[in-house]
Amino acid sequence: MKKKVLIIVAAVLAVLVVAAAALLYSFPVSFGGAGVKRPDALPGDTLLSREQVQADRQQLVEYVESVHPFFVDGSDRTAYQAAKDAYLSGTQDAMTVDAFMGASARYLTVFRDGHTRLNWQYGNEVALYHSYRDGQMYFADENGVTELTITAVDDVPVEQIYAVMDSLFPAENDMARVKNYNNYFTSSNLLRMAGVDVDKDLFTATLSDCSTRECGWYVPVDEEYSLPEENHWYMDGDIFVVRFVECTDDENLKSIADALKNAVNNGCTKVIIDARGNGGGSSNACERLLNAMGMKAPAYGMLVRYSPAAKEQKGYLRSSGSATMKPNGNARQNEKVQLAVLCDRYTYSSATMLCVYVRDGGLGTLIGEASSNMPNHYGDITFVALENSHLYASVSHKRFLRPSGETESRTVVPDIETSSSDAMQAALDFMAGK
Protein backbone atom coordinates (compact mmCIF):
# COMPACT_ATOMS: atom_id res chain seq x y z
CA MET A 1 0.00 0.00 0.00
CA LYS A 2 2.77 2.38 0.94
CA LYS A 3 4.55 1.53 -2.27
CA LYS A 4 1.47 2.38 -4.34
CA VAL A 5 1.10 5.69 -2.52
CA LEU A 6 4.74 6.54 -3.16
CA ILE A 7 4.35 5.65 -6.84
CA ILE A 8 1.24 7.85 -7.12
CA VAL A 9 2.97 10.74 -5.32
CA ALA A 10 6.03 10.37 -7.53
CA ALA A 11 3.84 10.33 -10.64
CA VAL A 12 1.96 13.45 -9.53
CA LEU A 13 5.21 15.23 -8.76
CA ALA A 14 6.59 14.23 -12.16
CA VAL A 15 3.49 15.61 -13.87
CA LEU A 16 3.75 18.85 -11.88
CA VAL A 17 7.44 19.19 -12.74
CA VAL A 18 6.75 18.59 -16.43
CA ALA A 19 3.82 21.05 -16.36
CA ALA A 20 5.91 23.69 -14.59
CA ALA A 21 8.77 23.22 -17.05
CA ALA A 22 6.35 23.49 -19.98
CA LEU A 23 4.87 26.65 -18.49
CA LEU A 24 8.27 28.24 -17.94
CA TYR A 25 9.28 27.21 -21.45
CA SER A 26 6.17 28.68 -23.04
CA PHE A 27 6.07 32.01 -21.20
CA PRO A 28 8.79 34.69 -21.13
CA VAL A 29 10.05 33.99 -17.64
CA SER A 30 13.49 35.51 -17.25
CA PHE A 31 16.03 34.16 -14.80
CA GLY A 32 18.58 36.92 -15.33
CA GLY A 33 21.31 36.76 -17.92
CA ALA A 34 24.73 38.11 -18.73
CA GLY A 35 25.24 41.66 -19.94
CA VAL A 36 27.31 42.74 -22.93
CA LYS A 37 30.16 45.05 -22.04
CA ARG A 38 30.39 48.24 -24.05
CA PRO A 39 33.84 48.44 -25.68
CA ASP A 40 35.98 51.55 -25.53
CA ALA A 41 35.18 53.83 -28.46
CA LEU A 42 37.75 54.11 -31.23
CA PRO A 43 38.73 57.50 -32.68
CA GLY A 44 36.32 58.37 -35.47
CA ASP A 45 39.08 58.63 -38.06
CA THR A 46 40.32 55.08 -37.35
CA LEU A 47 40.48 53.29 -40.71
CA LEU A 48 38.79 49.90 -40.84
CA SER A 49 39.96 47.45 -43.48
CA ARG A 50 37.57 46.02 -46.04
CA GLU A 51 37.55 42.73 -44.19
CA GLN A 52 36.83 44.44 -40.85
CA VAL A 53 33.97 46.46 -42.31
CA GLN A 54 32.35 43.43 -43.88
CA ALA A 55 32.78 41.34 -40.73
CA ASP A 56 31.12 44.00 -38.57
CA ARG A 57 28.22 44.62 -40.94
CA GLN A 58 27.60 40.87 -41.13
CA GLN A 59 27.68 40.68 -37.34
CA LEU A 60 25.14 43.51 -37.04
CA VAL A 61 22.75 42.22 -39.73
CA GLU A 62 22.80 38.67 -38.40
CA TYR A 63 22.22 39.89 -34.86
CA VAL A 64 19.31 42.15 -35.81
CA GLU A 65 17.63 39.54 -37.99
CA SER A 66 17.91 36.87 -35.29
CA VAL A 67 16.67 39.05 -32.40
CA HIS A 68 14.21 41.76 -33.50
CA PRO A 69 10.49 40.84 -33.39
CA PHE A 70 9.92 42.70 -36.68
CA PHE A 71 10.90 39.52 -38.49
CA VAL A 72 8.19 37.39 -36.87
CA ASP A 73 5.31 39.86 -36.31
CA GLY A 74 4.04 39.93 -39.89
CA SER A 75 5.45 43.35 -40.80
CA ASP A 76 5.96 44.23 -44.47
CA ARG A 77 9.67 43.75 -45.21
CA THR A 78 9.88 45.80 -48.41
CA ALA A 79 11.40 48.89 -46.79
CA TYR A 80 13.69 46.72 -44.67
CA GLN A 81 15.06 44.88 -47.68
CA ALA A 82 15.81 48.20 -49.40
CA ALA A 83 17.61 49.49 -46.30
CA LYS A 84 19.59 46.28 -45.97
CA ASP A 85 20.59 46.33 -49.65
CA ALA A 86 21.73 49.95 -49.31
CA TYR A 87 23.73 49.04 -46.19
CA LEU A 88 25.45 46.11 -47.89
CA SER A 89 26.25 48.05 -51.05
CA GLY A 90 27.55 51.04 -49.08
CA THR A 91 29.93 49.04 -46.90
CA GLN A 92 31.95 47.12 -49.46
CA ASP A 93 35.32 48.76 -48.91
CA ALA A 94 37.64 50.14 -46.24
CA MET A 95 36.19 53.12 -44.36
CA THR A 96 36.60 55.12 -41.17
CA VAL A 97 34.76 54.30 -37.97
CA ASP A 98 32.71 57.51 -38.37
CA ALA A 99 31.65 56.55 -41.90
CA PHE A 100 30.75 53.03 -40.80
CA MET A 101 28.83 54.45 -37.84
CA GLY A 102 26.75 56.56 -40.23
CA ALA A 103 26.03 53.63 -42.55
CA SER A 104 25.06 51.37 -39.65
CA ALA A 105 22.82 54.03 -38.08
CA ARG A 106 20.98 54.55 -41.37
CA TYR A 107 20.36 50.80 -41.61
CA LEU A 108 18.81 50.64 -38.13
CA THR A 109 16.42 53.59 -38.60
CA VAL A 110 14.25 51.52 -40.95
CA PHE A 111 12.44 49.99 -37.96
CA ARG A 112 11.36 53.38 -36.60
CA ASP A 113 12.11 51.86 -33.23
CA GLY A 114 13.64 54.18 -30.66
CA HIS A 115 14.97 51.21 -28.72
CA THR A 116 16.86 49.77 -31.72
CA ARG A 117 19.74 52.11 -32.48
CA LEU A 118 23.45 52.75 -32.25
CA ASN A 119 24.75 54.27 -29.06
CA TRP A 120 25.67 57.43 -30.94
CA GLN A 121 29.14 58.89 -30.57
CA TYR A 122 28.54 62.64 -30.46
CA GLY A 123 32.11 63.81 -30.89
CA ASN A 124 32.75 67.36 -29.71
CA GLU A 125 29.82 69.75 -29.37
CA VAL A 126 29.60 73.11 -31.12
CA ALA A 127 28.60 75.88 -28.71
CA LEU A 128 25.58 76.90 -30.75
CA TYR A 129 22.69 77.18 -28.32
CA HIS A 130 19.28 76.42 -29.75
CA SER A 131 15.73 75.23 -29.21
CA TYR A 132 13.66 73.47 -31.86
CA ARG A 133 9.93 74.12 -31.78
CA ASP A 134 7.09 74.80 -34.22
CA GLY A 135 9.20 73.59 -37.12
CA GLN A 136 12.03 76.08 -36.53
CA MET A 137 15.44 75.97 -34.85
CA TYR A 138 15.51 79.05 -32.62
CA PHE A 139 18.77 80.71 -31.66
CA ALA A 140 19.55 81.13 -27.97
CA ASP A 141 22.02 83.53 -26.37
CA GLU A 142 23.05 84.34 -22.81
CA ASN A 143 19.57 85.80 -22.16
CA GLY A 144 17.68 82.72 -23.35
CA VAL A 145 15.85 81.68 -26.50
CA THR A 146 15.40 84.53 -28.98
CA GLU A 147 12.83 85.03 -31.73
CA LEU A 148 15.53 84.56 -34.38
CA THR A 149 15.82 81.20 -36.09
CA ILE A 150 18.98 79.48 -37.35
CA THR A 151 18.88 79.04 -41.12
CA ALA A 152 22.37 77.65 -41.81
CA VAL A 153 25.61 76.51 -40.19
CA ASP A 154 28.66 77.45 -42.27
CA ASP A 155 26.35 77.88 -45.29
CA VAL A 156 24.91 74.38 -44.86
CA PRO A 157 21.12 74.88 -44.69
CA VAL A 158 19.44 73.58 -41.54
CA GLU A 159 17.08 71.56 -43.75
CA GLN A 160 20.09 69.57 -44.94
CA ILE A 161 21.14 68.96 -41.34
CA TYR A 162 17.60 67.87 -40.46
CA ALA A 163 17.56 65.42 -43.37
CA VAL A 164 20.78 63.80 -42.16
CA MET A 165 19.41 63.53 -38.62
CA ASP A 166 16.24 61.91 -39.97
CA SER A 167 18.36 59.32 -41.77
CA LEU A 168 20.54 58.53 -38.74
CA PHE A 169 18.24 58.55 -35.72
CA PRO A 170 14.99 56.56 -35.45
CA ALA A 171 11.85 58.58 -34.79
CA GLU A 172 8.66 56.83 -33.74
CA ASN A 173 6.57 60.01 -34.09
CA ASP A 174 6.84 63.76 -34.60
CA MET A 175 7.83 64.41 -30.97
CA ALA A 176 10.72 61.97 -31.33
CA ARG A 177 11.91 63.96 -34.33
CA VAL A 178 11.78 67.18 -32.28
CA LYS A 179 13.78 65.50 -29.52
CA ASN A 180 16.37 64.27 -32.02
CA TYR A 181 16.78 67.74 -33.52
CA ASN A 182 17.40 69.26 -30.11
CA ASN A 183 19.72 66.48 -28.95
CA TYR A 184 21.98 66.06 -31.97
CA PHE A 185 22.01 69.41 -33.79
CA THR A 186 25.45 70.45 -32.50
CA SER A 187 27.16 67.02 -32.57
CA SER A 188 30.38 67.30 -34.58
CA ASN A 189 29.89 63.80 -36.00
CA LEU A 190 26.41 64.75 -37.20
CA LEU A 191 27.51 68.11 -38.64
CA ARG A 192 30.38 66.44 -40.49
CA MET A 193 27.97 64.01 -42.14
CA ALA A 194 25.74 66.94 -43.11
CA GLY A 195 28.63 68.66 -44.92
CA VAL A 196 29.95 71.06 -42.26
CA ASP A 197 33.75 71.29 -42.01
CA VAL A 198 34.39 70.53 -38.34
CA ASP A 199 38.19 70.53 -38.52
CA LYS A 200 38.47 74.11 -37.26
CA ASP A 201 37.80 76.25 -34.20
CA LEU A 202 35.09 78.70 -35.32
CA PHE A 203 31.71 78.24 -36.98
CA THR A 204 29.25 80.73 -38.44
CA ALA A 205 25.52 80.46 -37.82
CA THR A 206 23.26 82.42 -40.17
CA LEU A 207 20.05 83.72 -38.57
CA SER A 208 16.63 84.59 -39.97
CA ASP A 209 17.38 88.34 -40.02
CA CYS A 210 20.43 87.60 -42.24
CA SER A 211 22.82 88.39 -39.39
CA THR A 212 25.51 85.91 -38.37
CA ARG A 213 26.95 84.65 -35.11
CA GLU A 214 30.33 83.05 -34.59
CA CYS A 215 30.67 80.16 -32.16
CA GLY A 216 33.38 77.75 -31.12
CA TRP A 217 33.47 74.44 -29.34
CA TYR A 218 31.48 73.84 -26.20
CA VAL A 219 33.74 73.70 -23.14
CA PRO A 220 32.18 71.90 -20.15
CA VAL A 221 32.15 73.92 -16.94
CA ASP A 222 33.32 72.15 -13.81
CA GLU A 223 30.38 71.97 -11.45
CA GLU A 224 30.03 70.58 -7.97
CA TYR A 225 28.87 66.98 -8.23
CA SER A 226 25.38 66.26 -6.95
CA LEU A 227 23.63 62.95 -6.62
CA PRO A 228 21.00 62.30 -9.31
CA GLU A 229 17.39 62.79 -8.33
CA GLU A 230 15.60 59.64 -7.18
CA ASN A 231 11.94 58.74 -6.86
CA HIS A 232 10.33 60.54 -3.93
CA TRP A 233 7.00 61.93 -2.73
CA TYR A 234 5.74 65.05 -0.99
CA MET A 235 2.48 66.79 -0.14
CA ASP A 236 1.47 69.98 -1.94
CA GLY A 237 -1.41 71.07 0.25
CA ASP A 238 -3.94 68.25 -0.05
CA ILE A 239 -2.29 66.76 -3.15
CA PHE A 240 -0.03 63.71 -2.91
CA VAL A 241 2.77 64.22 -5.47
CA VAL A 242 5.06 61.41 -6.65
CA ARG A 243 8.21 62.58 -8.41
CA PHE A 244 8.56 59.51 -10.61
CA VAL A 245 11.98 59.89 -12.26
CA GLU A 246 12.63 56.24 -13.14
CA CYS A 247 10.60 53.05 -13.38
CA THR A 248 12.58 51.14 -10.77
CA ASP A 249 10.54 48.77 -8.63
CA ASP A 250 12.87 48.81 -5.64
CA GLU A 251 12.50 49.22 -1.89
CA ASN A 252 12.35 53.00 -2.26
CA LEU A 253 9.40 52.79 -4.63
CA LYS A 254 7.68 50.27 -2.36
CA SER A 255 7.93 52.75 0.50
CA ILE A 256 6.46 55.48 -1.73
CA ALA A 257 3.61 53.14 -2.69
CA ASP A 258 2.97 52.37 0.99
CA ALA A 259 2.82 56.08 1.81
CA LEU A 260 0.47 56.66 -1.14
CA LYS A 261 -1.79 53.80 -0.07
CA ASN A 262 -1.97 55.12 3.49
CA ALA A 263 -2.75 58.62 2.23
CA VAL A 264 -5.59 57.37 0.00
CA ASN A 265 -6.96 55.18 2.80
CA ASN A 266 -6.95 58.24 5.06
CA GLY A 267 -8.96 60.37 2.67
CA CYS A 268 -6.47 61.83 0.16
CA THR A 269 -8.39 62.30 -3.10
CA LYS A 270 -5.87 64.11 -5.31
CA VAL A 271 -2.69 62.53 -6.71
CA ILE A 272 -0.12 63.77 -9.21
CA ILE A 273 2.44 61.37 -10.66
CA ASP A 274 5.16 63.48 -12.25
CA ALA A 275 6.73 61.27 -14.94
CA ARG A 276 8.42 64.09 -16.87
CA GLY A 277 11.88 62.96 -17.94
CA ASN A 278 11.27 59.36 -16.86
CA GLY A 279 13.17 57.23 -19.38
CA GLY A 280 11.58 53.94 -18.37
CA GLY A 281 12.69 50.72 -16.72
CA SER A 282 10.19 48.22 -15.36
CA SER A 283 6.45 48.60 -15.95
CA ASN A 284 5.96 46.83 -12.60
CA ALA A 285 6.87 50.13 -10.95
CA CYS A 286 3.98 51.86 -12.75
CA GLU A 287 1.53 49.15 -11.74
CA ARG A 288 2.67 49.33 -8.12
CA LEU A 289 1.78 53.03 -7.92
CA LEU A 290 -1.62 52.46 -9.53
CA ASN A 291 -2.35 49.52 -7.22
CA ALA A 292 -1.49 51.69 -4.21
CA MET A 293 -4.43 53.95 -5.14
CA GLY A 294 -6.83 51.02 -5.41
CA MET A 295 -6.58 51.02 -9.19
CA LYS A 296 -5.72 48.23 -11.58
CA ALA A 297 -3.91 48.82 -14.85
CA PRO A 298 -5.13 47.25 -18.08
CA ALA A 299 -2.70 44.77 -19.63
CA TYR A 300 -0.43 45.30 -22.60
CA GLY A 301 -0.21 42.56 -25.19
CA MET A 302 3.25 41.29 -25.97
CA LEU A 303 5.17 39.35 -28.57
CA VAL A 304 8.45 37.93 -27.29
CA ARG A 305 11.03 36.67 -29.73
CA TYR A 306 13.45 34.12 -28.38
CA SER A 307 16.98 33.84 -29.70
CA PRO A 308 20.40 32.69 -28.49
CA ALA A 309 21.28 36.32 -27.68
CA ALA A 310 18.04 36.93 -25.74
CA LYS A 311 18.52 33.65 -23.88
CA GLU A 312 22.04 34.63 -22.88
CA GLN A 313 21.23 38.22 -21.91
CA LYS A 314 17.76 37.70 -20.37
CA GLY A 315 18.00 34.19 -18.98
CA TYR A 316 15.20 32.52 -20.93
CA LEU A 317 14.96 28.74 -21.19
CA ARG A 318 14.31 28.95 -24.93
CA SER A 319 16.61 30.12 -27.70
CA SER A 320 14.18 30.06 -30.65
CA GLY A 321 10.56 30.69 -31.54
CA SER A 322 8.25 33.28 -30.02
CA ALA A 323 5.40 33.69 -27.56
CA THR A 324 2.37 35.97 -27.85
CA MET A 325 0.08 37.35 -25.16
CA LYS A 326 -3.04 39.30 -26.09
CA PRO A 327 -3.82 42.75 -24.62
CA ASN A 328 -6.54 43.08 -22.03
CA GLY A 329 -8.37 46.36 -21.62
CA ASN A 330 -9.97 45.50 -18.29
CA ALA A 331 -9.01 48.07 -15.67
CA ARG A 332 -10.23 49.23 -12.26
CA GLN A 333 -10.62 52.90 -11.48
CA ASN A 334 -10.88 54.42 -8.01
CA GLU A 335 -13.56 57.05 -8.43
CA LYS A 336 -12.57 58.65 -5.13
CA VAL A 337 -9.10 59.54 -6.48
CA GLN A 338 -8.48 62.30 -9.01
CA LEU A 339 -5.24 61.29 -10.76
CA ALA A 340 -3.09 63.44 -13.01
CA VAL A 341 0.04 62.11 -14.74
CA LEU A 342 2.60 64.62 -16.03
CA CYS A 343 4.52 63.66 -19.17
CA ASP A 344 6.83 65.18 -21.76
CA ARG A 345 8.96 64.22 -24.74
CA TYR A 346 11.43 62.47 -22.43
CA THR A 347 8.75 60.27 -20.85
CA TYR A 348 9.70 57.01 -22.48
CA SER A 349 9.37 53.24 -22.64
CA SER A 350 7.78 51.91 -19.42
CA ALA A 351 6.92 55.48 -18.40
CA THR A 352 4.98 55.83 -21.66
CA MET A 353 3.21 52.62 -20.66
CA LEU A 354 2.00 54.42 -17.51
CA CYS A 355 0.45 57.09 -19.72
CA VAL A 356 -1.21 54.43 -21.86
CA TYR A 357 -2.50 52.60 -18.77
CA VAL A 358 -4.12 55.84 -17.64
CA ARG A 359 -5.53 56.64 -21.10
CA ASP A 360 -6.79 53.18 -22.08
CA GLY A 361 -8.00 52.34 -18.59
CA GLY A 362 -9.72 55.68 -18.01
CA LEU A 363 -7.77 56.07 -14.77
CA GLY A 364 -6.98 59.79 -14.84
CA THR A 365 -5.80 62.79 -16.85
CA LEU A 366 -2.57 63.22 -18.83
CA ILE A 367 -0.99 66.69 -18.71
CA GLY A 368 2.07 68.04 -20.55
CA GLU A 369 3.76 67.05 -23.80
CA ALA A 370 3.34 63.96 -25.94
CA SER A 371 5.90 61.21 -25.46
CA SER A 372 8.44 60.46 -28.20
CA ASN A 373 7.51 56.79 -27.82
CA MET A 374 4.61 55.16 -29.68
CA PRO A 375 1.86 53.59 -27.54
CA ASN A 376 2.44 50.37 -29.52
CA HIS A 377 6.17 49.90 -29.66
CA TYR A 378 9.14 47.59 -29.72
CA GLY A 379 11.31 47.40 -26.63
CA ASP A 380 13.10 45.41 -23.91
CA ILE A 381 16.54 45.81 -25.39
CA THR A 382 19.44 43.45 -25.90
CA PHE A 383 22.92 44.65 -26.84
CA VAL A 384 25.54 43.87 -29.44
CA ALA A 385 29.15 45.12 -29.51
CA LEU A 386 30.73 45.09 -32.97
CA GLU A 387 34.13 43.47 -32.84
CA ASN A 388 36.24 45.69 -35.09
CA SER A 389 34.58 49.13 -35.06
CA HIS A 390 33.69 48.94 -31.34
CA LEU A 391 30.23 50.28 -32.16
CA TYR A 392 27.58 49.40 -29.60
CA ALA A 393 23.92 48.95 -30.48
CA SER A 394 20.70 48.13 -28.68
CA VAL A 395 18.12 45.89 -30.34
CA SER A 396 14.56 45.21 -29.16
CA HIS A 397 13.38 41.66 -28.64
CA LYS A 398 9.72 42.36 -27.72
CA ARG A 399 6.78 44.10 -29.31
CA PHE A 400 4.16 45.69 -27.04
CA LEU A 401 0.51 46.27 -28.04
CA ARG A 402 -1.53 48.75 -26.02
CA PRO A 403 -4.42 47.44 -23.91
CA SER A 404 -7.14 49.01 -26.08
CA GLY A 405 -5.86 47.09 -29.11
CA GLU A 406 -5.81 50.33 -31.15
CA THR A 407 -2.95 50.21 -33.64
CA GLU A 408 -3.08 53.41 -35.71
CA SER A 409 -1.93 56.13 -33.29
CA ARG A 410 1.78 56.88 -33.19
CA THR A 411 1.43 59.38 -30.32
CA VAL A 412 -0.20 59.54 -26.90
CA VAL A 413 -1.54 63.10 -26.90
CA PRO A 414 -2.14 64.50 -23.37
CA ASP A 415 -5.64 65.53 -22.35
CA ILE A 416 -4.21 68.93 -21.38
CA GLU A 417 -1.34 69.94 -23.68
CA THR A 418 1.25 72.35 -22.33
CA SER A 419 5.01 72.69 -22.18
CA SER A 420 7.02 70.44 -19.90
CA SER A 421 7.97 73.38 -17.67
CA ASP A 422 4.33 74.47 -17.28
CA ALA A 423 2.86 71.00 -16.71
CA MET A 424 2.98 71.05 -12.91
CA GLN A 425 1.20 74.39 -12.64
CA ALA A 426 -1.36 73.18 -15.17
CA ALA A 427 -1.94 70.10 -12.99
CA LEU A 428 -2.34 72.21 -9.85
CA ASP A 429 -4.82 74.44 -11.67
CA PHE A 430 -6.66 71.37 -12.91
CA MET A 431 -6.85 69.93 -9.40
CA ALA A 432 -8.21 73.28 -8.17
CA GLY A 433 -10.93 73.19 -10.82
CA LYS A 434 -9.50 76.05 -12.85
N, C-alpha and C positions, 0 to 999 in steps of 0.2 A: 504493500500500500504506500509506504513511504517512498519507494522507488518510483511509483507511478506519479506521485505528487511532485517529486523532484524533476521528473521528465517533463511534466506539464508546465511547471514553473520555468524550467530551462527553455522550453519551446516558446512560451509567452515572452520571456526576456529576449529571445532571439528575434522574434517578430517585432518587438518594440525597438530593438537595436537597428534592425533592417529598416523599419519605418522611419526612425529618427534620421538615419543616414540618408535615406531617400529624400526626406524633407530638407535636410541641410544641403543636399546636392542640388535640389530643384530650386531653392530660393537663395537669393543673394546674401547669405550669411557670411560676414567677413570676420576672419580670425586675426587680422592684423598681419601686414606683410612687411617687406623690406623696401626702404626708400631708395631712390636713385640720386646719388650725389651729383650736385651741379659742378661741372669742371671749371677750372679757372679760365676766364675769357682770354682769347688770343688777341693780339693787336689786330685792328681791322685791316691793315695793309699786309698781313701775313699771306704769302702766296701758297695756295693749295695746289698740288699737282693734279693732273687730269685723273689719275687713279684715285687720289684722295677725294676729289669732288664726286666722282661717280660712286665711290663706296659710301659716302655719307648720304647722298641723295637716295641710294638704294635702301640704306638703313632707315631713313625717314619714311619713304613711301611704304615699305613693307610694314613698318611699325603702325603707321596710320591705318593702313588697310586691314590690319589684323586686330585692331583695337576699337576703332571708332564705330559707334552704333549706326551711323549713316549707311553703312554697307549691308545692314540686315533689317533696316526699318522700312524698306520699300521706297526710299527716295529715288527720284529721277537722277541718273548718273551722268546725264549728257554734259552738264557744266563741269562736273568733276573730271570727266575724261579729257575735256579741252584743257583744263588747268593742269592736269597731270602731263599731258602731251607737251604743253608749253614749258613746264618745269624740266622735263627730260631733254627737250631740244635746246633749252637755254643753259644747260649745265653739262655740256659735252667736253669742255676743255678746262685747262688750268684757270683759276680765278682767285681773287683775294677773298678773305673771310667776309669782308663787308659785302662784296658782290654776291657771294653765295648766301649770305644772310638775307639779302633782298629777294633773291630768287626763291628761297625756301619760304619766306614770309608770304610772298604772293601766292604760292601754291596752297598754303594753309587757309587763306582767306575765303576760299571757295565754299567752305562749310557755313560761313556766317555764324560762327560759333565762338563767342568770346572766351570760352574756356580752352579752345584748341588754337594755340598760337605759339610763336617763338617768344622766349623771354628776351625782349628787345634790348639790344645794347645801344643806349642813347648816344654814347660819345660825349664830347663836351657840349655845354649848353650856351647858346648865344643869349646875351643879356638883352633880349627884346621882349619887354613885358606886354602882355596882351590878354584879351578876353574875347572868346568867340561866342556870339549870341545873335539871334535873328538873322542868320545867314551872313554875318560880317565879322571880320577879325578886328576888334577895336584896339587901339593903341593905348597903353597905360604909361604914365610917368610917375614921378615921385608923389604926386597929389592924388593918384588913383586912375581909374579908367576914364579916358577922355571921350569926346564925341567923334574924334577922328578915327578913321579906319585905315588899316594897313593894306595897301594895294600891291606891293611888290617888295621883295628882299633881293637887293643887288640886281635889280631889273628882271628878276624871275617873278612872274605874276603869282599872286597867292592862289589863284585857281589851279595853277600847275602844281603847286605844293599840296593843295587839297587832293588833287587827283592821285598823286603819289601816295599820300597817306591812305586814301581809300583802297589802293591796291595792296598795301602792306599790312594793314591792321583790320581785323574782322570787326564788323559792326552789325549787331543784331537788329538795330532800329535807328531812328534818327537821333535819339539822345546819345546812343553809343558813338555815333559819328561826331557829335558835338564834343563829347568827352575826349575822343581821339585827337581832334583838332587842338584842343587846349593842352593836352598832355604832350604831344609830340612836335608841335610847331617849331620849336627852337632846338630840336635835337640835331647835332651836327651830322650824324649819319643819315637822318632823314633829308636834311637840306642838301647834302651832297648828292643823294639820289635824285633830288628834284632839279639839279643843275646849278646849285649855288656853290661857288668856289669857297671852301671852308679852310683852305690852307693859308690863312692870313689872320690878322688881328682885329681888323675893323670891318664892319658891315654897314650897308646903307639901307634903311627902310624908307620906302616912299609912302606918303600918307595921302588921304583922300583930298586934301586941299593943295596937293602937288608939292608940299614941303617935304623935306627929308630929315631923317634923324640918323646919326651915327651911333653904333653900339658895338661893344666888344664882347669878350667872353664873360659869362657869369662866373663870379668868384664867390664861393660859399663863405658865409660869415660864421666864425666860430661862435657858437651859442652854448650857454650852460645846458648840460644834458638834463632832461626831465623824463621821468618814466612815462610810457605811453598810457593814455586813458584806458581804463577798464570798465566793464559793465558796472553800473551802480544805480541806485535809486534815491529819490528825495521827494519831499512833499512841497508842492507849490500851492499854498492855501489848502483847499480841499481836493486837490488833484494829485494823484499818485503818478509820478513821472519815472519811467525807466529809461536811463541812457543806455541804449542797446548798441554797443559799438562793435561787437563781434558775436557770431552765433557759436559760442562755446558753451556746451552743456556741462559745466564744471561745478565744483562746490560753491563757488561764488554766485553763479546763476541760481543754483538751488536755494541759496539763502535769500536772494532777491525774490524768487518765486514764493518762498514761504512768507516773506514780509508782505508781498502783494496779496496773497491769499488771506492773511490775517486782516489786512486793511479792508478787503472786500467783505469779508465775513462780519466786520465791525461797522459796516455801513458806508464805506467809500464807494461812490458811484461814478467817479470820473477818473479815467486812466489814459495817460499818453505814453506810448512806446516810441521813443525817438530812435529810429533806425537810419538816420542820415549818416552816410559814410560807412555803413556796415557792409563789408565786403563778403560776408557769408561765413560758411563753416558747416555746422550741423543743423539740419532742420529740426532736430529734436529740441534744440534750445528754444525755437519759436513755439513749438507745441507746448513746452513746459510753461511758458508765460501765459499762453491762452488757457491752458488747463487750470492755472492758478486763479483765474477769474471765473471759473465755472463754465468755461467755454470748451468746445471741442472743434478742432480744425477738420475741414474736409480732407480727403486723401488724394494726393497726387498719384497718377498712374506712372509706371516706370518700365522701361525696357533696359535690361542689363545685358551687355555683351561680355561673354567670358572669353578669355584669351590667356596664353602663357604669361604675358606681361601683367595683366590684371590679377591673375592668380598669384604671381610673385609679389606684386606691390600691395594687393588688398587682402590676400589670405583666403581666397575662395578655394573650395574643394575642386571646382571644375576649371578646365583650361580651354573649353570650346563650347560652342552653342550659345544660346541666349535664354532669358526668362522674361516674361511679360506679366505685369500686374495692371489691372484696369483702374482708372480713376474712380473715386467715389465722392459724390458731391454732398453727402450727408454731413451736416454740421450741427452744432448746438450753440445757440446764442444765449447770453445772459442778459435779459432785457433790463435788468437793474443797473447794468454797467454801460456807461457811454465811453466807447473806446475810440481813440484817434491814434493812427500810426503815421509818423512823419517819415518821409522818404525823399531821396534825391537821386541824381544821376549816378552816385557812387553806392547806392543801395543795390546790392548785387547777390546773385546766386541764392543761397538759402535765405538771405534777408529779403530778396524779391519774392521768395516763396511765402514769407510772412504776409506780404502785401496781397498776394493772390489768395491766401487762406482767408484774409479779411474780406476781400472783394467777392470771391466765389461763395463764401460761407455766409455773407451778409452779417459779419461780426462787428463792423465798425466803419469808420470813415478814414480815407487816405488823404493826407495833406502834404503838399510840397511839389517836387518835381517827379517826372516819370523816371523809372529806372532804365538803365542802358541794357538791361537783360530782358529777353523775351519771357512772357509767362510760360510758354512751352519752350523748353530749351534743352540743349545737351549740357552735360556736366559730370561731376565727380571725376576729377582729373587723375591721369597717370602721367608719368614723365619719361622722356627719352633724352639721353645725352649723346650727341653725335661724336663719333670717335676722333675724327681728324680735325674738324672745324671747331670743336668744343661748343657748338651751339646747343642750347637747352630748350626743349619744347614741352608743352603740356598738351595732352590729348584726352578728350572726354571718353568715358566708356559707358555712360548711361544717357538715356533720353527720358526727360520728364514731361508728362502731359498734365496740364492743369485740371483741377477737380471737376470743373464745369464741363470738360470735354471740348470746349470751344478751341478751334485751331487756327483761326484767321488772324487774330490780333497779334501784332508784334510788340505792343507796348501796353503796360498797365498805366493808364492815365489816372492821376489822383482825382478824387471827388472835388477837392478844393486845390486848384493849381496856383502855386506861388513860388517864389525863389526859395532856394535852400535856406538862405539866411533869414527869410521872413516866415518860415514855416512854423516855428514855435509860437510866435506871436499870433499867427493865424489860428493855430490850435487853441490857444488861450481864449481868443475872441470867440471861437466856435463853441468852446465849452461854456462861455458866459452868455451864449445865445445871441451874440452880435452878428 
